[in-house]
Amino acid sequence: MELGLVGLGKMGGNMRERIRRGGHTVIGYDRNPDVADVGSLKELVDSLSAPRVVWVMVPAGAATQSTIDELGDLLAPGDLVVDGGNSRWTDDEKHAEELKAKGIGFVDCGVSGGVWGLENGYALMYGGSAQDVAKVQPVFDALKPEGEFGSVHAGKVGAGHFAKMVHNGIEYAMMQSFAEGWELLEAADSVTDVREVFRSWQEGTVIRSWLLDLAVKALDSDEHLDALRGYAADSGEGRWTVEAAIDNAVPLPAITASLFARFSSRQEDSPQMKMIAALRNQFGGHAVTAADKAGEKGADSPGADVTPPTGG
Ligand SMILES: O=C(CO)[C@H](O)[C@H](O)COP(=O)(O)O
């Protein structure tokens, strides 16, 4: 089939290649002319034959909104838009309604696979009517991993991005677990080769996984991760997962903690720990570390912290 693809970055560029390898025609548009097949969104739409299917693979939020708005003006009744970015699932219904008013269909699709997707395939979670999904099914089949699984029609519009959001929440917590275990192994005197412990876990263990394989790969290139700063960004999915948990009154302690751990990673110093130090000092006379002594271990070193207070 013929597909228009908007956004040819790390994900979209490789997806274009994989869909082409599947025998389909892909016309790609990107603001970067070096990677684009056409010079504008209008040119992209004009070069497709009706009924058109256009896959949007741009950052969630304003970029996706403006692309869908523009496509709404350019496409015709019977055409279909697929949002394959990491959009917030609550945006999907709005996009579907706006396009439906113009006779244009909408499918939301969560895509997982990262930069490895070109060779390994992309896991797909999509939402929309059966009729709309059928229009893009050949592209889903080209993108998905080989084998029985890796692709699901999760439900109505929004279900694809909701499923991807939960997937990413799980991803946050799994990564946090590996990170915590790694730090503990590095801190302990008894373990002499942490990287080899991680490597050994790749076979036979309960926790073997692709994330573990990637952790070993990272340690192989930088055994103690010395080149990295302990700073982790987030692009929204973890926050939305926690918000959805609150809406549904579902307890998510691990995922929430892993999101908050990223927030902590962005602080040079911890304002809340200043307050805790101040309060311990107030009620128990416990030692504090002066702001200009940050990083030094004093009387309030880890060992001292576990000493039972004498009062208060
Ligand atoms: O969807 C993904 C992986 O599955 C993306 O890599 C996403 O950016 C990960 O989320 P975050 O940036 O918040 O860590």
The ligand as an SDF file (V2000), in Angstrom:
LIG
                    3D

 14 13  0  0  0  0  0  0  0  0999 V2000
    8.4820    5.3850   24.3650 O   0  0  0  0  0  0  0  0  0  0  0  0
    9.6660    5.2540   24.5400 C   0  0  0  0  0  0  0  0  0  0  0  0
   10.2650    3.9470   24.9110 C   0  0  0  0  0  0  0  0  0  0  0  0
    9.2950    2.9720   25.0780 O   0  0  0  0  0  0  0  0  0  0  0  0
   10.5200    6.4690   24.4320 C   0  0  0  0  0  0  0  0  0  0  0  0
   11.8760    6.1900   24.4000 O   0  0  0  0  0  0  0  0  0  0  0  0
   10.1850    7.4600   25.5070 C   0  0  0  0  0  0  0  0  0  0  0  0
   10.8590    8.6700   25.2560 O   0  0  0  0  0  0  0  0  0  0  0  0
   10.5290    6.9560   26.8870 C   0  0  0  0  0  0  0  0  0  0  0  0
    9.9130    7.7660   27.8780 O   0  0  0  0  0  0  0  0  0  0  0  0
   10.7470    8.8480   28.7120 P   0  0  0  0  0  0  0  0  0  0  0  0
   11.3760    9.7740   27.6780 O   0  0  0  0  0  0  0  0  0  0  0  0
    9.7440    9.5610   29.5770 O   0  0  0  0  0  0  0  0  0  0  0  0
   11.7880    8.0900   29.4870 O   0  0  0  0  0  0  0  0  0  0  0  0
  1  2  2  0
  2  3  1  0
  2  5  1  0
  3  4  1  0
  5  6  1  0
  5  7  1  0
  7  8  1  0
  7  9  1  0
  9 10  1  0
 10 11  1  0
 11 12  2  0
 11 13  1  0
 11 14  1  0
M  END
$$$$
